[in-house]
Amino acid sequence: MINMLEIYLFVSAILLNMGIFAVITRKNAVAILMGIELILNSANINFIAFNRFGNFEVLDGHVFSIFVIVLAAAEAAVALAIIINLFKNVGTVKVDEATELKG
Amino acid sequence: MIPEYGDILFLSICMLVVLTGFWVVVSPNLVHSAVSLLFTLFGVAGLYVFLYADFIAASQIIIYVGGILVLIIFGVMLTNTISDQNISNKSQNRVPAAIACLIMLVLQIRGILNTNWYIAENQIRESTVNDIGILLLSKYLLPFEIISLLLLAALIGAAMLSRKKV
């Protein structure tokens, strides 16, 4: 049986690093948001995998992953409202062209 | 040795998650990234099914695929002109970022392989929905209420941010 904890941890680590790669390299704000979704998904896989292989009697990991999903939904809604406002005011969603604050 | 069908399905779901996730990260077209993210999220839901997490798998499909992904595609469509056929999505600093992420990945994989993980004996159970409901309304009642307030605040905030000034 190949269905073991390490495989899930590998997939989750790969997803985490790809998400960080997207956050670092992308210039489009929506693409950065997709990278953040990948990172949150990898955290969720870890919660569920440790819950199943560690102690499957109590479902604390499931509840935490529900909280993570809710946070992801709230974050996506607010971030997209901000991105659309940025597009209305600046005319672009490239994060390196929005330099009104001279950052 | 004949491989089991479950193992083949499991490995192909893992490959699906990794490959489509990679295409989300490197695709030069933003719409391709969004569609590829759809398959990544479905693959993660499949992994939850392999972990006996039926409720989380269903919520993943309903909330991520049905809600967040639609929001993201909505954002892509609203912030680009439709006539722009090839919605560009350039990356920069790819090589240093790839090196840093690969170093981090190697360190994490070494950590995973060198740790002696505790594995419990009992790994099979009935549906998880009942226990999640009981936990949410007993042990985690206060975080549950707080997160519902947070969701309400985010909803009002997003509506306030995106409406017209009166």
Contacts between the chains, C-beta under 8 A, distances in Angstrom:
chain1	res1	chain2	res2	distance
A	1	B	4	7.6
A	1	B	7	7.2
A	2	B	7	4.6
A	2	B	10	6.5
A	2	B	11	6.9
A	3	B	6	7.2
A	3	B	7	7.1
A	3	B	10	5.7
A	3	B	50	6.1
A	5	B	117	5.5
A	5	B	119	6.7
A	6	B	112	5.9
A	6	B	113	7.2
A	6	B	117	7.5
A	7	B	10	7.7
A	7	B	14	6.5
A	8	B	47	6.8
A	8	B	51	7.2
A	9	B	112	4.7
A	10	B	109	6.6
A	10	B	112	6.7
A	11	B	14	5.3
A	11	B	17	5.8
A	11	B	18	6.5
A	11	B	47	6.9
A	13	B	105	6.0
A	13	B	108	4.4
A	13	B	109	6.3
A	13	B	112	6.9
A	14	B	18	5.4
A	14	B	21	7.4
A	14	B	105	6.7
A	15	B	17	6.9
A	15	B	18	7.6
A	15	B	21	5.6
A	15	B	40	7.9
A	16	B	108	7.7
A	17	B	101	4.3
A	17	B	102	7.6
A	17	B	104	5.7
A	17	B	105	4.5
A	17	B	108	7.6
A	18	B	21	5.1
A	18	B	22	6.2
A	18	B	24	7.5
A	18	B	25	4.8
A	18	B	101	7.5
A	19	B	25	7.8
A	20	B	101	5.7
A	20	B	104	7.4
A	21	B	25	5.5
A	21	B	97	5.4
A	21	B	98	6.6
A	21	B	101	4.6
A	22	B	24	7.0
A	22	B	25	4.6
A	24	B	93	6.7
A	24	B	97	4.2
A	24	B	100	7.6
A	24	B	101	7.8
A	25	B	25	7.9
A	25	B	91	4.0
A	25	B	92	6.2
A	25	B	93	5.8
A	25	B	94	5.4
A	25	B	97	4.9
A	26	B	89	7.0
A	26	B	91	5.9
A	27	B	89	7.8
A	27	B	90	5.7
A	27	B	91	7.1
A	27	B	92	6.4
A	28	B	30	6.1
A	28	B	89	5.1
A	28	B	90	7.9
A	30	B	30	6.5
A	30	B	72	6.3
A	30	B	75	4.9
A	30	B	76	5.5
A	30	B	79	6.7
A	31	B	30	6.2
A	31	B	33	6.1
A	31	B	89	5.5
A	33	B	72	6.4
A	33	B	75	7.5
A	34	B	24	5.7
A	34	B	33	6.0
A	34	B	34	7.2
A	34	B	37	5.5
A	34	B	72	6.4
A	35	B	24	7.9
A	35	B	25	7.1
A	37	B	37	6.8
A	37	B	41	7.9
A	37	B	64	7.6
A	37	B	68	6.6
A	37	B	72	7.7
A	38	B	21	5.9
A	38	B	24	6.8
A	38	B	25	7.7
A	38	B	37	7.9
A	38	B	40	7.1
A	41	B	40	7.4
A	41	B	41	7.1
A	41	B	44	5.1
A	41	B	64	7.8
A	44	B	44	7.3
A	44	B	56	7.6
A	44	B	60	7.8
A	45	B	44	6.5
A	45	B	47	6.1
A	45	B	48	7.9
A	48	B	47	8.0
A	48	B	48	5.9
A	48	B	51	4.9
A	48	B	53	4.9
A	48	B	56	6.1
A	49	B	51	6.0
A	51	B	51	8.0
A	51	B	53	7.9
A	52	B	51	4.8
A	52	B	52	6.1
A	52	B	53	7.3
A	52	B	123	6.5
A	53	B	117	7.2
A	53	B	119	5.3
A	53	B	120	6.6
A	53	B	123	6.9
A	54	B	118	6.2
A	54	B	119	7.7
A	54	B	120	5.9
A	55	B	120	5.6
A	56	B	52	7.6
A	56	B	120	6.3
A	56	B	122	6.0
A	56	B	123	5.7
A	56	B	124	7.9
A	56	B	125	5.8
A	57	B	122	6.9
A	57	B	125	8.0
A	58	B	131	7.9
A	58	B	135	7.8
A	59	B	128	5.8
A	59	B	131	4.9
A	59	B	132	5.5
A	59	B	135	5.9
A	60	B	135	7.2
A	62	B	53	6.1
A	62	B	55	6.8
A	62	B	56	5.7
A	62	B	128	6.2
A	62	B	132	5.4
A	62	B	135	7.9
A	63	B	132	6.3
A	63	B	135	5.2
A	63	B	136	6.2
A	63	B	140	5.2
A	65	B	53	7.9
A	65	B	56	5.6
A	66	B	56	7.1
A	66	B	59	6.7
A	66	B	132	7.4
A	66	B	136	7.6
A	67	B	143	6.6
A	67	B	147	5.7
A	69	B	56	7.9
A	69	B	59	6.0
A	69	B	60	7.1
A	69	B	63	5.4
A	69	B	64	7.2
A	70	B	147	5.2
A	70	B	150	7.6
A	70	B	151	5.9
A	71	B	147	7.5
A	71	B	150	7.7
A	72	B	63	7.9
A	72	B	64	7.5
A	72	B	68	6.3
A	73	B	63	5.9
A	73	B	67	6.0
A	73	B	68	6.0
A	73	B	151	7.2
A	74	B	150	6.1
A	74	B	151	5.4
A	74	B	154	3.6
A	74	B	155	7.8
A	75	B	154	7.7
A	76	B	67	7.9
A	76	B	68	4.7
A	76	B	71	5.2
A	76	B	72	6.9
A	77	B	71	6.6
A	77	B	154	5.6
A	77	B	155	6.7
A	77	B	158	4.4
A	78	B	154	5.3
A	78	B	157	5.8
A	78	B	158	5.2
A	78	B	161	7.4
A	80	B	71	5.5
A	80	B	72	7.4
A	80	B	74	7.1
A	80	B	75	4.5
A	80	B	158	7.5
A	81	B	157	7.4
A	81	B	158	4.1
A	81	B	159	7.9
A	81	B	161	3.9
A	81	B	162	4.4
A	82	B	161	6.4
A	83	B	75	5.8
A	83	B	79	6.3
A	84	B	75	6.8
A	84	B	78	5.7
A	84	B	79	6.6
A	84	B	162	5.8
A	85	B	161	5.8
A	85	B	162	6.7
A	87	B	78	7.2
A	87	B	79	4.4
A	93	B	79	4.6
